[in-house]
Amino acid sequence: MKEFFNSIFTSDFVYSVFRVTTPLLFASMGAVISDVAGVPNIALEGLMLIAAFAGMYFSFLSQSALIGLLMALAVAVLFTGILAFFTLYYKTNIILGGIAINSLASGGTVFFLYLTAHDKGTSVALASKTLPVLRIPIIENIPVLGSILSGHNILTYLSIFSVVFTYVLLKGTALGYHIRAVGEKKAAAESVGISVVKTQATALLLSGIMCGFGGAFMSMGYVSWFSRDMVSGRGWIALAAEAMGRQTAIGSAAASVLFGIADAFSNVAASMGLPSDLVKTIPYFATLIGLAIFSIKTYKKYKDA
């Protein structure tokens, strides 16, 4: 137990929290934007997985991390556009559409992984690229603080910016006002000239961009390869974080950090030799506890009202 606590109260542990929280921040911000617009995007898991594969594969083909990132974003936006098209124009159920993308991503990435790398597990045979790590001048020389804040992948810093972007978008821009208006009452929004379909499509595409960043980080930052179902439920955890954050950027970010801490705990536990099957359940167990607390508080609120 002493060894466990000694591993937690270190700068390396805090550093790892930033690292594992990165994809959760991106995905939860995507969930916030789409949910506020009234089109909940449950395809976060699949979109991140598709983006992770695209980032790995196109960075291998081009030998450029930047092109890999751009293609990860493009492919995530493409599939989000397909979801938006069928949901908003053909009125298909967005939940079923999200499930379809998640299923397609899980099986489809394995199929293309086998075609490209001749392996159904990982892409280690493909020499893909990774996005750069940033060293922050002056700060990196500060004891403890420097080892926590400096030396992260560029997408980790961008994930923090995504929280600021989402907050400003929804609170301080015309598009944000339109997204909130459409999500609260479509008829009222239409009566003042706001295009519901256009606004919701924009919100979904922005959600797709966030998933593209999150997926790219998984295969070009968190590790330097693609592996089968490597997103490992992070899209679902991001949805839980968004629910606990009550559709707000700051609240969802805070919940994402809590789940990130649980994930970092699991990594520490694994390094100490605890059973891997037990360790892997820690982030999901934390998610269930968080959702249970959120549900109880929500129930009490409506009961008292």
Summary of the structure (lengths in Angstrom):
residues: 305
radius of gyration: 19.7
end to end distance: 44.8
largest distance: 63.3
contacts: 1107
relative contact order: 0.19
helix: 76%
strand: 2%
